[in-house]
Structures are given as C-alpha cells and as structure tokens.
C-alpha cells in the first residue's frame, strides 16, 4: 500500500506539472485587448516550474520565472497610449503572440441586470447608435456569467472585439455609452470589461476575506464550499420550475381543443376589455401569476395582404406566445427584451385579422411594459396596436419557485467573475447594482462601501476610481409621503460617497414605473462618464453631478436646506413649483410641503406644521415629478434629514 500511495502521488504530481508545463495566459489576454496606460502593467500566466518566461512589447523585453505551481507574473513599465502593437510571450520552445493590442484606459463594467442590459433589449430605441458604433479604438469583452465555489484563476469570456453594429448587440448598453463618451473626449483607446449578472446582491461580488466583518454571511460561504449540497439544491429547483411550467401548458384553459383561444374564428365577445400596453397590476391583478390571454382585431388594407412583416409588442413580462390569424409567429421568455416577431408571407389577409398573445407571468408584475410602441409593420406601412384589447385568464398559479443558481450566495461571483481579472491594470470601475439588496438597504449602508474597499485591497492598485449608479425611479407612484425600501437603498448609496475616490450618478428621472429595466441607458452612461471625468480624469471645473443635501437650519416654521454640487444654481427643471418635498413635526408624520428656491438654498414649510424637525425629498420608489436640479441639467439626489427607523432597519442577510 505505501508503494501504491507513493505511485499515485507521483502520478498526481506529474499530471499537475503537465498542466502548467504548457505556456498559457489568462483567457482574457488575447488579440485586440487594451492595456492600461500610465502605470505598471502586470502580465501573468503559467509555464513549467522554474522556466524563464520572456515578454516582449513595443521594443522592450521583460522576464519572470515560473514558480513551483507554474505561475509567473511580471510588470511592464508604464505605457503610453497608442497602438496597435504585438505582445509576445516565450518560454523554452513555446511562444504566444497577441496581435492588435492597444494602450489606453481599461474600465470594469459591473453590477446586476441594468449593467448587463444590452442592445438586443433596446434595438429600436438605439438603432442609430448601433448603426454608427464602428470604432477600432473602443474594445469590449464580456465575462461569462457563472459562479465559483472558490476563487478562480481564469474565466470564460467572448474575447476582445472592436465595437461595431454586430459586436455591441450583446454588450452592456450603459457600459458602451460610458466608454464612447470617454473615447470621444480624451481621444485614447478605451477597453471595457463587462462582468455583470442580473438579479445578484453585493455580497456575491465580495471576497470571503471582505465579508469577515459580516458574520451573517458566514453560513452562506460555508455552504458554497459544499458541492454536493449545492448540486442537490440546484436539481430540486430545476424540478420545481419544470413542474410549474408544465402546468402552464397542461392546465391553461386557452390551450384546450387545439389552443382554441388563438384561432381567428374564436368568439371572444365575453372577454373583458383592457387598454394596452399595461401591466396587469394596473387593472386589478396585483401579485397574480399564471397565464393571461389577450386578443385584438385589426383591419389590414388589401395592399398588405399576404406580405411579410413584423409585430412589435415592447417588453412582455415574463413570457409570450404570439399568434396572427391562428398562426404562431413567435414567442420567448425574457422580460427585458422587446418582442419583435416576424410575420411570414401569406399570414396577413385583407380586412379583419385577429391577434392573440398568450402571456405567462411567474413573478413580479405581468403584462406589457409599454417601453416601446406596440405596432405591426408590413410593406412600409404601420398599424398601431396600442389601445383597446380584450383579455381572459387562462390559469392562475402560485408564484413560480425561484430558479436556483448559487449566483447570489456570498462570494460566488467574486470568485468566478472578479478574482480572475486581478491584478489586471485598470483605470477604474463603473457599477450599477442595488435592486437585489433593496429589502436590506440598511445593511447595504456598510456592505457596499466595504465591497469597494475589498476590491481595492484585492487589486492592490490603490483607491482606483469607483463610479456607481444610484437606483432609478421604479414601481407605482404613491399619492402620500410613505416609507420605501428603494429610497433607503438610494440613501445607502448616497452615504457611500464618503468612500474616497467615488462618484455617484443620479437617475431618479430616467426610470420607468412599468419595468425594473428601463430602456434609457444613454443617460446612465453619460452621467457615469461625468463622474469619471471628475474623479478619474481630474476635470477640476466640471459639474459632474446634481445637488446633494448638505445641511439644514430651522427658522420659525421653515427649514432651510443647503446643498453641494449646485453648479450654476438651483432650478426646478420643468419650470413648475418644486415637488416631492415632505416635512414633519415632532410627531414624525410627513405631509407634502411647499418648497421654494432661494439662491442656492431651498426653504421648506407646510400649513399646520409650526415646529418642523425633518424634511424628505423624492423619498419614494417612484417620486413622480421630483424636479430639483442644477442649471447644468443634473437632478438632485433623493435624501432625508432625519435618521428615524425605516422599513429595512435591522434587516440582514439570512441564508436559506
């Protein structure tokens, strides 16, 4: 047995040596990449233990020696923007050459679904921007979305590409607009690394070391290391989800008798009327899951009979199947992707045509988001589909069980989608995330700045710029001052500005009540770029953000608010009276207030409040009409002057 054990250890040792004997670079070191200018640039990889590795770049040679585990790393001297160059790596008889390398600024584009949101989800809105996206000096790469049980040394990705109408389609729209603006202003190559994953919380993007001061995450980290437990939970989840979807077909009344509700001849006179686009939350079905059917009859002119076309419905939450005259023309499950289904030739006929749309909703609100016009296009003509429809419920079900992936478990995404990139030289990070932490906003007050500090420590590149997007407006508008977890999350983000070398983009005016994934990503990219211009590029005179609450003083029945980032002065951007200010007395009950701009201050008061003690502004999920801006056109961040307990006070992560 001792000899067998020794032989086995020798085999394992030799197999490990064989893995590293092959000269290798991380997968994201590839043709067309961008290297960071004006700082030492790490280059690393694997080779045979003890072997000398030589790197040649732009006429200079650097050397390193592979360690016992095969890893090697060196740092090239600071580089000047330019290119294209070749980078050659040699070890023994082996050689790797990377071509078309540029030197410029490298930015990480990270966060959850609104950073992941790509141009496939906004093709119509940004058609001209997509068409003009050809630029050899903007390079993009997307890291594969997956989790890691332990910190990984490498990651899958789609390779570096220059931007063009094809390559940008699957790339972060906010990231692209951010990089485009910097490239146009500074005339240097820009490299954008998209590492983002929809629906994920900040703790999943933080290292195990970075979570040491948060004991509530320890159980989740321990669980992640138990591969058998993870796989068992994933399989049970897949079974539950599959069973739910099976029921949406087998038990849907609209699917009986050859899916009769889709047929042109079906009699829908008893169906209920509805005006679309709209989510069914808006007409009495809040928290309703399952299947709704919608039907509409349109007149098609004889000139379009038989012609091919396209039907456009905007985003549908969560899944659609679309029929014209009983013919299925398309359908898919993706709540953020506007529906555009091709209509084959021969389907349309002169006169009356029926349209049926089957919508399956498994969580949140269901229906039509209204983010893009509903219309049918054929033969160069357009028929609007907005307005009167009919609907009937095919099936009500409990909310679908969550599709379990351990992507939200603490450390899971840091391990797989951040750690492999370290210690790549970067200019900084842009970040759009927080929706997944909104129910624990008070916890985010310390968790988010801790995550920033953790990334900086892991990278060992100092306090690199970290520019982030505050949550935009979303959900239904409320008529009275109220509590809001999204407002508390925005406050946590506002407080995180105390972290050095950070900037925050405010988007309280560019969201959408109907969808958590608003189409406007151009303003997101622009405002993030303004923050970068100030923090990363040292623009001293730029107004890079909207007004931020600074302090208050009380004068009789008024509270006087002062602000920073007032730019050329405070304004109500719509020319109306200031809105969304609320004031409270000692009873802590807020009422709508009158707010008046006086120079660079705002005076707030309300009838009946003789002894005011606190003011809140835009303190809601969707504070419709909030209009305090600076004259540069940037909105004020929502804020409150009190520190009274909120709806997320005391709520912390609990592993389930």
N, C-alpha and C positions, 0 to 999 in steps of 0.2 A: 504493500500500500504506500509506503513512503516514496518508493521509486515512481509509482504511478502518479502520485501527487506532484512530485518534482517535475515529471514529464509534462503534466498538464499545465503547471505554472510556466514552464518553458515555452509551450505552445502559445499560451495566452500572451506572454511577453513578446514573442516573435510576431504574433498577429498584431499586437499594438504597435510594434516597430514598423510593421508593413504599412499600417495606416498612415503613419507620419513620414515614412520614407519617401512617399510621393510628394513632390513640391506642390504646395497648394496655397492659395489666397482665400480669404473670405469671399463668399459668392458675390457680394456687392462691390468688390473690387473688380471692375470689368470695363470693357470698351465703353467709351463715351461718358465716363464718370466725371464728376467735378471734384477737385481737391481744393481745400480751404487755403486762401491766400493769407499772407502776413502773419503766419505763426508756424511753429514747427509741426510737421505733418507725420503722424505715426503711419507706418506701413507694417503689416504683420501677417503671419501665416504659419505654415507647418512645413517641416522638412525632416530629413533623417537626423536623429540626435547627434549633436556635435558637429554637424556640417556647417560650413560657411555659406551664408546667403548674401548675394550682391544685388543691390537695386540701383538701376541707372535711370535718371530722369533729368531731362533738359541739360545734358552735358555734365552732370555730377554723379559720382558713384558713392553709395553708402553700403556698409557691411553690417552683418549681425551673425550670431552663432545660435543654431537651434539648441534648445535646452534638452534635458533628458526626456521630457514628454513630447519633444518635437516642435514645441512652439518657439517662434522667434519674433522679435519686433525691433524696429529701428525708427528713428525720427529724422526726416529730411529737414534741411534748413528752411526757414521761411521763404515762401514762394511769391512771385509777383503775378498778378492777374494776367492771363493770356492763354495762348494755345492755338491750335491743338498740338499736343505732344504725345510721344510714346513713353510708356513706362515698362521697363524690362526687369524681370526678376530671374536670377540664375542661382542654381545650387548644383554643384557637380556637373553632370552632363545634361541636366534638365533646365528648361527655360520657359518662362511665360512672358508674353508681350501683350500689354494692353494698349490699344490704339485710340486716337481721337480724344485724348484727355484734355480737359480744360482746367484752368486755375481761376477760382472766383470765390463766391460765398456759398456755403452749404448750410441749408436750413432743414431742421427736422419739423415735419408737419404731423402733429399727433393729437390724440383725443378719441372721441367716440363718433357716432354716426354723422354728425353735422360737419366734422372734418373729413370723414370718409365719403360723404355725399359727392358724387361725381357728375360729369356732364351727361351721362346716359339718363340721369334723372331730371335734366333740365335742357334737353336738346332744343326745344322750341324757343325758350327764353334767351338762350345764348347762342343761337345759330350763327350770328355774325362773328362773335368772338371765337367760336370753334373754327369757323372757316378761315380766320386770319391768325391762327395760332402757330403757324410755321415759324420756328425760331431756333437756330442751331446753338444759340447761347443760353437757352434755358433747357436744363436736363432734368428728367424726372425718373423716379424709381419707386415702386410700391412694395413694401414688405408683406409677405404672405401672412394672412390672419390666422393665427393658431396660438395655442397655449403651450407653456413649458413647465414641466414638473420641477426642474432645476435650471439654473442659469445656463443658457446655450451659447456655444462659441460661434455658431453660424445660423443663418436663416434662409429660407426660400424667398425668392423675390422674382419680379418680372424683368429684371435687367434695366440698365440705364438706357434712356431713349431721349432724343431731342423732341421737343414739343412740335406737334403737327395735328391736323384735324383727326387723325386716327388715334394717335397715342394719348391725347388728352382726355378722350372719352371716358376712360376708366380711372382717371386720376382725380384727386381731391380738387374740387372746383375752387374752394376758398384758398387752398394752397397755391393753385395755379395763378389766380388773380393777384395774390400776395407777391409771388415771385416775378410775375410780369411787370408789376409796378416798380419793384426794386431794380430790375434789369433796365427798364426804360430810364429810370432816374440816374443810376450810377454807372451804367454802361459797362458792367462787368458780368461775366458768366454767373448764372445762378443755378445751383443744384438743389433740388427739392426731394427729400426722402419722406414719403408718406408711410407712417407706421401708426395706423389707427384701426379701431374696431368698434362697431356700433353696439350700443347698449351696455358699455363697460364702465365700472366705477374706478375712482382714482387709486384705491388700494391695490387693484390688479396691476397697475402701472408702477408700483413702488417695490423696491427690493426688500428681501427679507430683513436685511440689516436696517433698512429705512423704516421698518414697521416695529422695531424693537420697543419703542416707547408707547406703542398702542397695543396693550395686552388683549384687547377684544379680537384682534386678527390672528392670534397665535393658533387657535384651533383650526382655522381655515388653512393656514400654511402647513400645519402638520398633516391635515387631510390630503392636501395636494400631493404630498410625497407618497401616499398610499395608492399605487397604481391600480391595484385590484378593486379598491373601493370606488375609485373614480370611474373605472370601466363599468362596474356594476350599476352605478347610478346613471351613467350615460345610456346604458341599454334599457333600463327601466323607463327612462324618459322617452326614448325613441318609441318604445312600445305604446306608451300612453298617448303620445302625439299621433302616432299612426292610427290608433283606435278612434281618436277624436275625428280625424279626417275621414275615416271610413264611414262614420256615422253621418257626416255632412252629405255623403252621396246616398247611402242606403236609406236614410230616414227623411230626406228632403222631399216634401210634397211636390215640388216642381220637377222632380226627376222621375216620377212615375209615368207609366204609359208613354215611353219614348220621349222623355223630357218635354212633355206637352206644353209647359209654360213658355218655352222658347219658340214654339211654332207660330207661323204667320197667322194661321186660322184660329188660334186660341182666343176664346172670348174672355176679355179682361174687364168687362163692364162693372163687375162688383169690386174691382180693386180700388184702393184708396188713392186719392190724389196727393202729389208731392211736387215741390218745386226744386229742381236740381240746377247746379250742384249744391249739395249739403250733406253733412254727416247726420246719421240718424239720431245722434244725441239731441239734435236741434228740433226734432219733431216727436219727442216723447219716448225715445228708446235708449235712454242713458244706461250704460252697463248692460247692453243686450248683445249677446253673442250667438253666432249661428249663421243662417242663410236668409238673405233678403233677395227678392227678385224685383226688377224694375223693367217697365215696358213703356214704349213710346211709338207713336205712329207718325211718319213724316211723308210729305209729298215730294216725290222726285220728278223733275221735268223729263220729258221724253228725250231731251238731248243727252241725258246722263244714263239712260237705260243700257244696261249691260257693261258699262265701263268699270274698269278697276278704280279703286280709290283707297281711302284710309279713314278710319273712325278714330277720333281723339277724345278721350274722356277725362284727361287730367289724372292725378294720382287717385287710386282706389284703395281703400283700407279694408281688408288686407289682400284679398284675392278676388279676381274677376274671371268670368267667362262671358263672352260677348257674342250675340247671335244677330244676324240680319236675315230677315225672312226665313227664319228657322235654320240657317246655315251658321255653324260656329266659325267665326272669323279670327278668334284669338282669345287669349287669357293667360294671366300669370299671377304669381303671388310675390308682390314686392310693394309695400305701401308707399315707398318713396319714389317709385318710378312711374311717370305719367304713361297712361295707356295709349298706345298708337298701334292699332291692329289693321293690317292690310285687308282690303275687301277685294276678293278675286273678281275677275271679269265674269259677267253673267249673273251675279248675285242681285245687283240693283235692277229694279224694273220701273217702268213709267207709272206714275200715280202713287198709290198708297204702299208704303214699305214699313214693316214692323222691325223694331229694335228691342231686343231683350238683353238685359245684363244681370247675371247672377253674381251676387257679392257675398263672399264669406268673410266674416269678421271673427277673429279669435282672441283679440284683446284690445283694450282701449276703445276708442270710438270707431264706428264702422261707416262706410259710405264713400261719398265723392268729396275729395278735399277742396275742389274748386281752385287749385293752384294754377291751372291752365284752362283756356276756353274749351268747352265741350262742343265738338263740331264734326261734321262729315265733309270730307273733301273728295271731289272727283271731277275729272275733266276741266280743271281750272276753276271750278265753282265751289262755293262753300255753303253748307246748310247748318245753321246753328242748332245745337241740340240742348241748349240751356232752356230752362223754363218748365213747362208742365210735363210731368211724367205720372205714371201710376206705379204702385208698389204692392207687394203682398209678401208676408213672411212665410218662407218655406220650412224653416226649422229653427227652434230656439234650443240652445245648449248652454251648459255652464261654460265659463271661460276656459279656453284651451289650456291644458297644463303647459308650463314653460318648456321650451326646447332646451334641455340641459346640455351645456358645454361648460367646462370649468374655466371659461374665459373671464368670469367675474370673481374668481377665487383670488384672494390676496396673493400677490407676486406673479400670478400666472402669465400676464402679458409682459411684465418687465423681463421675465426670464427668457421669453421667446422673441420679443419684438423690439426690445431696447438693449438688453445686455449684449447681443451680438454686434451691435453698432459701436460699442465702447472699445477703444478710445478714439474713434474717428474724429479728426479735427473738424469742428463745426463753428459756424458763426453764431447760431442760437437756435431757439425752439419757438414755434408757434403752436398754440394749444386751444382746442375747442372741446370742452367736456364739462360735465357737471349735472346733466339731466339725470344720470343714473345715481347720483348722490343726493338728489333734492330732498328725499324723505329723511335724510340725516344731515341736513345743512349745517346744523350747529357743530357736528363732528368735523365737517369739511373745513371749518374755520381754521383748524390746526392741521388737518390731514393734507390739504392742498399745498400750503407753504412748505410742509415737511417733505412732500413729494418733490417739489422743486429743489429743495436743499439736498435731497437724496440723489437726484440725477446729477447735480453739480459735483457732489462728493464722488460718485461713481466715475464720472468722466474725468475728474482731476484736471479740469481746464479752467478753474476759477469760476467766478459768478457770471457765466455766459448769459446773454440776454434771453429772457423768457417772456414772450408776449402772448397774452391769452384773451379769449373772447368771453365776455360776460353773457350769461344766458339771455336770449332774446325774449320778446313777448310771445305768449302761447296760452291756449285754453280760452274758455269763455270769459267775457267781460262781466264783472260784477258791479252792481249799482251802488253799493255802500262800502265804506272802508272795512277791510277784513284782514284776517290772517292769511299767510301764503307761504308755503314751503319754497316755492321758486323765488319769492322775494328774499327769503332768508338765505338761499343759496347765492343769490346775487350779492347779498351783503357779505357773505364769506369771501367771495371773490374780490369785492371791494377792499376788504380788510387785508387781503393778501398783497396789496400794493405796498405794504410795509416791508415786504421782502425786497432786498436790494436788486437793482437792475431788472425790474419788471415793468411792464406797461399793460394796461387793460383796455380793450376795445369794447365800447358800449353799443348794444344793438337793440335797445328797448323799442325802437321804432321800425325794425325791419323784419319782425317775426310774422307769424300767421296764426290766427286763432284756431284754424282748422287742422293744422298739421305741425307736428314737432320738428318737421324737416322743411322749413321754408325755402323757397327757390332762390331768394336773394343772397347769393354768396359773393357777388361782386363787391358790395359794400362791406361785407365781412373782410374780404381780402384787402380792400383799400384801407380800412381802419386799422387792421393789424399791421399793414405796411407803414402807416403813420407812426404807430408805436415803435416799430423797428427803426425808422428814420431817426427818432429821438434817442432811443436807448442804445441801439447798436451802431448807428452811424453818426451820432454826435451832433445832430442838427440843433443848434442852440436856439434858433428863433422860431422854430416850427410850433404851431399849435396842433398837438397830436391827439388830443382827447377833449371830451366835453367837460362841463363844470363838475367839480367834485365838492361835496359838502365839507366845510372846514370847521365852522363853529357857530354858536348862537349866543344872542343876548336877549334878555327879556326887557321890554319897555311897555309897562302897563298891560293892556290886553293883547299886545302884539309880541310875536317872536321874530327877531331879525336874524336872518341866516347869511353867513358869508361863505364864499366858495374860492377854490383854486381853479386853475385852468379856465379862467373866464375869457381868455383871448382878447378880442377887441370889444368885448362887452356881452352882457346877458341879453337874451331876447326870447320872446315867445315865437317860435319859428313859423307858426301859422297866422300870426297877427291877431290872435284871439287872446282873451284873458287866460292867465296861467291856470292849468288844470291839474288834477290829481294830487293836490296838496291837501293833507288832512291834519287836524290839530286836536289835541286832547288836553283836558284839565287833569286835576289830581285823581279823578275817578278812572283815568286811563281809557276812557271811551272816546274813540276818534269820530270826528264829524268832518264833512267836507269844509274846506276853508277858502277864504279869499286870499289870494297871493298876488303881490304887486312888486314888480321890479323897481328898485330904487338904486340907480347906479350899478354897482356890482354886488348888491345885496338883494334879498327878497324878504319883504315884510309879509307875515302870515297872521291872519286873525279869523275869527268866526263869531257870529252873533251868538250870545249865550255863553261863550267861554271867556270869563272875566279874568281867570287866573291860569293861563295856558302853561303847560310844562313840557310838551313834546310835539314834534312835527314829523310827519312821514310824507315822502314824495314817491309817487309811482310804486306804491307798496302793494303789488297785486301780481297774480300770474300774468295778466294781460291788461296793463293800465292804459286803456284806450284814451287817447287824447293828451297824454303827457307831452308837454311842449316846451319845457325849459331847455334852451340850447345856448351855446355861444354864437357869436356872429359868424364864425367860421363854419357853421352848419353842423356841429357835433353835439349830440344830445347829452344832457346831464345824466349821470348815473342815479338810479333809484337809491334812496337812503332813508334812514330814520335817525332821529336824535336821541331816542330812548334806548335802554337796554333791557326792556321788560321781557319776560319769558315768552318764547314763540312756540309755534306748533311742533318744532323739531328739537326744542330744548331737552337735553338729556337722552335723546335717541342716539344709539350707537349701533355699529355693526353687530349682528348676531349671526353666527354661522348656522346654516340649515342644510 
